[in-house]
Amino acid sequence: MSAGDLLVEHQLDADYRELFRIWAGPPWTENSERQKLVDNDRMPTWAIDLYDICMYWEDDFSREETIRQQGPDAVKQWNGTCWGWILVNKELEFHILETGIRWIVQEDGVETESHSRTFVDAWQQPSDD
């Protein structure tokens, strides 16, 4: 399960940086209660003979930025959740089934935006190309 955890986190790190165009890694919430759950009932039929576990991963993130302006500075906050599904076998071969992110943006405590994005959606059997 640790390998699945690291693989999904690595993929979401890259997805997060690409989405928000920042060089720093994702601001995973410190001491969050990251979910890592093996759920082999969700394993696609095509994957049963190839992989040993089907794992769900979820973690929260939070990022805050102060916007300098005339008068009091504004505070902009991003709060959200990243998730992923992955298949892993004993040889550490893996297939990422899905990764995504949901977040809201608040400025001075008022919600200004809400978004959801799926980065990977690969639940179908890969072709042999």
Secondary structure, DSSP 8 states (H G I E B T S, - for coil): -HHHHHHHHHHHHHHHHHHHT-SS---B-TT---EEEE-GGGS-GGGTTT-SEEEEEEEEEEEEEEE--SSS-EEEEEEEEEEEEEEE-TT--EEEEEEEEEEEEEETTEEEEEEEEEEEE--S-----
